[in-house]
């Protein structure tokens, strides 16, 4: 059954006649058509899927092959939406509650149908990956592995963090990535103690530990991988911390299975970090869902994620970390596929501590 038909089957239960999609990634998920945010919308009715956009997309729609979705060209997206809904007698229109207040105001003023917000209807569908999506995520992960190896082969002391990020960005885009799914983190030395540090003008020095956290879109899907490595000899405590973090990563992956609760999955790794005396230095969740977005459902799982239960063909990250002010930090992150047959690690770069020289 197609994704559009799966959504249409929910209409009776949701008590709606049609559903409005404005999130571009959700539009792409349902139709395969790429529409920039703000450039139109997708109307799903009981029998049709209509992409409402303007003449900038005329040629793209003519080239677009779909058995389900058709295009409509207009400069008045929501006035046209209202006319369509009036014509097919839509009395209740569902919409994504993630829209801006401005767009809500437009809909409220324009639509004659009742409009009803819904939370994460399509995002919940996106949680479970089909075989094609899994293959695309494998391809994205493989490119991240190659990108990481490129960094290891080219990084040396004296480079700035930003230079390393720019080198990686160029290489990834030259080899098939379209764009980064978030700003690349290159955090060296004391900066590595900041979980969400950005690449700065700091010079990477001998003895620095370096955390590299990056994600790039490849054919619409993104991986999210973190590796921490050293440039020259590093603080002995950080060597010990690295082993603790890696053991926590392995413990979480070993505990992952269909039906596992998010809080229990988190506990498998967090308890090792706490027992080692670094509980206060691990200050974020254990991971999140990934796919068309770098953060998909589950948005996060941690100690309070009792309502999160892993499902077959779900892809999540595992990213324990320890961050010690004035010394540095370690994070190791993998993307894993949950199946009835076990767990597949998609980001299969070596998790061992690598020392790079000059």
C-alpha positions as CSV (number, residue, x, y, z in Angstrom):
1,X,0.0,0.0,0.0
2,X,1.4,3.4,-0.9
3,X,2.1,6.0,1.7
4,X,-0.6,8.3,0.4
5,X,-3.2,5.5,0.6
6,X,-2.0,4.7,4.2
7,X,-2.7,8.3,5.1
8,X,-6.1,8.3,3.4
9,X,-7.1,5.2,5.3
10,X,-6.8,7.1,8.5
11,X,-9.3,9.8,7.5
12,X,-12.4,8.1,9.0
13,X,-10.7,7.5,12.3
14,X,-9.4,11.1,12.4
15,X,-12.9,12.5,11.4
16,X,-11.5,14.5,8.5
17,X,-12.3,14.7,4.8
18,X,-8.8,15.8,3.7
19,X,-5.3,16.5,5.0
20,X,-3.1,19.5,4.2
21,X,0.7,18.9,4.2
22,X,3.1,21.9,4.3
23,X,6.3,20.3,5.7
24,X,8.5,19.8,2.6
25,X,10.1,16.6,3.9
26,X,6.6,15.2,4.5
27,X,5.6,16.2,1.0
28,X,8.6,14.5,-0.3
29,X,7.9,11.4,1.8
30,X,4.4,11.1,0.5
31,X,4.9,12.0,-3.2
32,X,8.6,12.0,-4.0
33,X,8.3,15.6,-5.2
34,X,10.8,18.1,-3.8
35,X,9.2,21.4,-2.9
36,X,11.1,24.1,-1.0
37,X,9.5,25.3,2.3
38,X,6.9,28.0,1.6
39,X,6.6,27.3,-2.1
40,X,3.2,25.5,-1.9
41,X,1.5,22.6,-0.2
42,X,0.1,19.1,-0.7
43,X,-3.6,18.4,-0.4
44,X,-4.5,14.8,0.3
45,X,-8.2,14.1,-0.3
46,X,-10.1,10.8,-0.1
47,X,-9.3,10.1,-3.7
48,X,-6.5,12.4,-4.8
49,X,-3.2,14.0,-4.0
50,X,-2.7,17.6,-5.4
51,X,0.6,19.5,-5.3
52,X,-0.3,23.2,-5.2
53,X,2.6,25.4,-6.2
54,X,3.6,28.1,-8.7
55,X,5.0,28.3,-12.2
56,X,8.6,28.0,-11.0
57,X,7.9,24.3,-10.6
58,X,6.0,23.9,-13.9
59,X,8.8,22.0,-15.7
60,X,9.6,19.9,-12.6
61,X,5.9,18.9,-12.4
62,X,5.8,18.0,-16.1
63,X,8.9,15.8,-15.6
64,X,7.4,14.3,-12.4
65,X,6.1,10.8,-12.8
66,X,3.5,9.7,-10.3
67,X,0.4,7.5,-10.5
68,X,-1.1,9.3,-7.5
69,X,-0.1,13.0,-7.3
70,X,-1.0,15.7,-9.8
71,X,0.2,19.4,-9.8
72,X,-1.7,22.6,-9.9
73,X,0.0,25.9,-10.7
74,X,-1.2,29.1,-9.0
75,X,0.2,32.1,-7.3
76,X,-2.5,31.9,-4.6
77,X,-1.8,28.7,-2.9
78,X,-4.4,28.8,-0.1
79,X,-7.1,30.6,-2.1
80,X,-6.8,27.8,-4.6
81,X,-6.8,25.2,-1.8
82,X,-10.1,26.7,-0.5
83,X,-11.6,26.5,-4.0
84,X,-10.6,22.9,-4.4
85,X,-12.0,22.0,-1.0
86,X,-15.3,23.8,-1.8
87,X,-15.5,22.0,-5.1
88,X,-15.2,18.5,-3.6
89,X,-17.2,19.4,-0.5
90,X,-14.4,19.1,2.1
91,X,-16.0,20.2,5.4
92,X,-13.2,19.2,7.8
93,X,-9.5,19.7,6.8
94,X,-6.7,18.4,8.9
95,X,-3.4,20.1,9.0
96,X,0.1,19.8,10.6
97,X,0.3,21.5,13.9
98,X,3.9,22.4,13.2
99,X,2.9,25.3,10.9
100,X,3.8,28.9,11.7
101,X,1.3,31.2,13.3
102,X,1.3,33.2,10.1
103,X,0.2,30.3,8.0
104,X,-2.4,29.3,10.6
105,X,-3.8,32.9,10.3
106,X,-3.9,32.6,6.5
107,X,-5.8,29.3,6.8
108,X,-8.1,30.6,9.4
109,X,-9.0,33.6,7.3
110,X,-9.1,31.7,3.9
111,X,-10.7,28.3,4.5
112,X,-14.4,27.8,4.6
113,X,-13.9,24.3,5.9
114,X,-13.2,23.6,9.5
115,X,-9.5,23.2,10.1
116,X,-8.2,20.8,12.7
117,X,-4.6,20.4,13.9
118,X,-2.9,17.0,14.1
119,X,0.4,16.2,15.7
120,X,3.1,14.2,13.9
121,X,0.7,12.1,11.7
122,X,3.2,11.7,8.9
123,X,6.2,11.8,11.1
124,X,4.9,8.7,12.8
125,X,4.6,7.0,9.5
126,X,8.2,8.0,8.8
127,X,9.5,6.2,11.9
128,X,9.3,2.8,10.2
129,X,11.6,2.6,7.2
130,X,10.8,0.5,4.1
131,X,13.5,-1.5,2.3
132,X,14.3,1.3,-0.1
133,X,14.8,3.8,2.7
134,X,17.0,1.4,4.6
135,X,19.2,1.1,1.5
136,X,19.4,4.9,1.1
137,X,20.4,5.2,4.8
138,X,23.1,2.5,4.3
139,X,24.5,4.5,1.3
140,X,24.5,7.7,3.4
141,X,26.3,6.0,6.2
142,X,28.9,4.5,3.8
143,X,29.7,8.0,2.5
144,X,30.1,9.2,6.1
145,X,32.6,6.4,6.7
146,X,34.6,7.5,3.7
147,X,34.4,11.1,4.7
148,X,35.7,10.3,8.2
149,X,38.6,8.4,6.7
150,X,39.4,11.4,4.4
151,X,39.6,13.6,7.5
152,X,41.9,11.2,9.3
153,X,44.2,11.1,6.3
154,X,44.4,14.9,6.0
155,X,44.1,16.4,9.5
156,X,47.2,17.6,11.3
157,X,48.2,20.0,14.0
158,X,48.2,23.6,13.0
159,X,44.9,23.4,11.1
160,X,41.9,25.3,12.4
161,X,38.7,23.5,13.3
162,X,36.9,25.5,10.6
163,X,39.4,24.4,8.0
164,X,38.8,20.7,8.9
165,X,35.0,21.3,8.6
166,X,35.4,23.0,5.3
167,X,37.6,20.2,3.9
168,X,35.0,17.6,4.9
169,X,32.2,19.7,3.5
170,X,33.9,20.0,0.1
171,X,34.7,16.3,0.0
172,X,31.3,15.1,1.0
173,X,29.6,17.3,-1.6
174,X,32.1,16.2,-4.3
175,X,31.2,12.6,-3.6
176,X,27.5,12.7,-3.6
177,X,26.1,14.6,-0.6
178,X,23.8,17.5,-1.3
179,X,24.1,19.5,1.9
180,X,24.8,19.1,5.6
181,X,21.8,18.2,7.8
182,X,23.3,20.3,10.6
183,X,26.4,22.4,11.1
184,X,29.4,20.1,11.4
185,X,31.0,20.0,14.8
186,X,34.8,19.9,15.0
187,X,35.7,20.4,18.6
188,X,39.3,20.1,19.7
189,X,41.0,20.3,23.1
190,X,38.9,22.1,25.7
191,X,36.2,22.7,23.0
192,X,35.5,19.0,23.0
193,X,33.9,19.4,26.5
194,X,31.0,21.3,24.8
195,X,28.5,18.8,23.4
196,X,27.3,21.2,20.7
197,X,30.4,23.2,20.0
198,X,30.7,24.5,16.4
199,X,33.8,24.6,14.3
200,X,35.8,27.7,15.3
201,X,39.1,29.4,14.4
202,X,40.8,27.4,17.2
203,X,44.0,25.8,16.0
204,X,44.3,22.1,16.6
205,X,47.4,21.4,18.6
206,X,49.5,18.4,19.5
207,X,47.8,16.6,22.4
208,X,44.3,17.7,21.5
209,X,41.4,15.3,21.5
210,X,39.0,16.1,18.5
211,X,35.3,15.3,18.3
212,X,33.9,15.2,14.8
213,X,30.1,15.1,14.6
214,X,28.6,15.4,11.1
215,X,25.6,14.6,9.0
216,X,24.9,15.0,5.3
217,X,22.0,14.3,3.0
218,X,22.6,11.7,0.3
219,X,19.6,11.0,-2.0
220,X,17.3,12.8,0.5
221,X,18.4,10.8,3.6
222,X,20.9,11.7,6.2
223,X,23.3,9.8,8.5
224,X,24.6,11.3,11.7
225,X,28.0,10.0,12.9
226,X,30.4,11.1,15.6
227,X,33.9,9.9,16.2
228,X,36.5,11.2,18.6
229,X,40.2,10.9,17.9
230,X,43.5,12.3,19.1
231,X,46.2,14.4,17.6
232,X,49.3,13.2,19.3
233,X,49.5,12.1,22.9
234,X,46.4,13.0,25.0
235,X,45.6,13.3,28.6
236,X,45.5,9.8,30.2
237,X,42.1,10.5,31.8
238,X,40.7,11.0,28.3
239,X,42.0,7.6,27.2
240,X,40.1,6.1,30.1
241,X,37.0,8.2,29.3
242,X,37.2,7.0,25.7
243,X,37.0,3.4,26.8
244,X,34.0,4.1,29.1
245,X,32.1,5.9,26.4
246,X,32.8,3.1,23.8
247,X,31.7,0.4,26.3
248,X,28.5,2.4,26.9
249,X,27.9,2.6,23.2
250,X,28.4,-1.1,22.8
251,X,26.1,-1.8,25.8
252,X,23.2,0.3,24.3
253,X,23.5,-1.5,20.9
254,X,23.6,-4.9,22.7
255,X,20.4,-3.9,24.6
256,X,18.5,-2.7,21.5
257,X,15.7,-4.9,20.2
258,X,12.2,-4.7,18.9
259,X,10.0,-3.8,21.9
260,X,12.7,-2.3,24.0
261,X,11.7,0.8,26.0
262,X,13.7,4.0,25.5
263,X,14.5,4.5,29.2
264,X,15.8,0.9,29.5
265,X,17.9,1.4,26.3
266,X,19.3,4.6,27.8
267,X,20.0,2.9,31.1
268,X,22.1,0.2,29.5
269,X,24.8,2.8,28.6
270,X,24.2,5.5,31.2
271,X,24.6,3.2,34.2
272,X,28.2,2.3,33.0
273,X,29.0,6.0,32.8
274,X,27.5,6.7,36.2
275,X,29.3,3.7,37.8
276,X,32.6,5.1,36.4
277,X,31.9,8.3,38.3
278,X,31.0,10.5,35.2
279,X,27.2,10.6,35.5
280,X,27.2,14.4,35.9
281,X,29.4,14.7,32.8
282,X,26.9,13.0,30.5
283,X,24.2,15.7,30.1
284,X,22.1,14.7,27.1
285,X,19.9,12.0,25.8
286,X,21.3,8.7,24.4
287,X,20.0,9.2,20.9
288,X,17.1,10.0,18.5
289,X,15.4,8.8,15.3
290,X,16.9,9.6,11.9
291,X,15.9,9.5,8.3
292,X,14.7,12.3,6.0
293,X,15.6,14.6,9.0
294,X,18.5,14.4,11.3
295,X,16.0,14.4,14.2
296,X,13.0,12.2,13.6
297,X,10.7,10.3,16.0
298,X,11.6,9.3,18.5
299,X,12.9,12.9,18.9
300,X,15.0,11.7,21.9
301,X,15.3,8.8,24.2
302,X,16.8,9.1,27.7
303,X,16.0,8.3,31.3
304,X,12.4,9.5,31.0
305,X,11.5,7.8,27.7
306,X,9.2,5.1,29.1
307,X,6.7,5.7,26.3
308,X,9.3,5.1,23.6
309,X,9.3,1.5,22.3
310,X,11.5,0.4,19.5
311,X,9.8,-1.1,16.4
312,X,10.9,-3.2,13.5
313,X,12.8,-1.2,10.8
314,X,13.3,1.8,12.9
315,X,16.6,3.7,12.6
316,X,18.0,5.5,15.7
317,X,21.3,7.0,16.8
318,X,23.3,5.8,19.8
319,X,25.6,8.6,21.1
320,X,26.9,8.5,24.7
321,X,29.4,11.1,25.7
322,X,31.4,12.4,28.7
323,X,32.4,16.0,28.8
324,X,35.0,17.3,31.3
325,X,35.5,21.1,31.5
326,X,39.0,22.4,30.9
327,X,40.2,18.9,29.7
328,X,38.0,17.9,26.8
329,X,35.3,15.3,26.0
330,X,34.5,12.2,24.1
331,X,31.3,11.3,22.1
332,X,30.9,8.3,19.8
333,X,27.8,8.0,17.8
334,X,26.4,5.3,15.5
335,X,23.2,4.9,13.5
336,X,21.6,1.6,14.0
337,X,18.7,-0.3,12.3
338,X,16.4,-2.2,14.6
339,X,15.0,-5.5,13.1
340,X,13.4,-8.7,14.3
341,X,16.6,-10.4,13.2
342,X,18.8,-8.1,15.3
343,X,20.6,-4.8,15.1
344,X,22.6,-3.6,12.1
345,X,25.2,-0.9,12.7
346,X,25.0,1.4,9.6
347,X,27.9,3.7,10.5
348,X,30.6,1.1,10.6
349,X,33.6,3.3,11.1
350,X,36.1,1.9,13.6
351,X,35.0,2.9,17.1
352,X,38.5,2.5,18.5
353,X,40.6,5.5,19.6
354,X,42.7,6.6,16.7
355,X,45.8,8.7,17.1
356,X,46.8,10.8,14.1
357,X,50.3,12.3,13.8
358,X,51.6,15.2,11.8
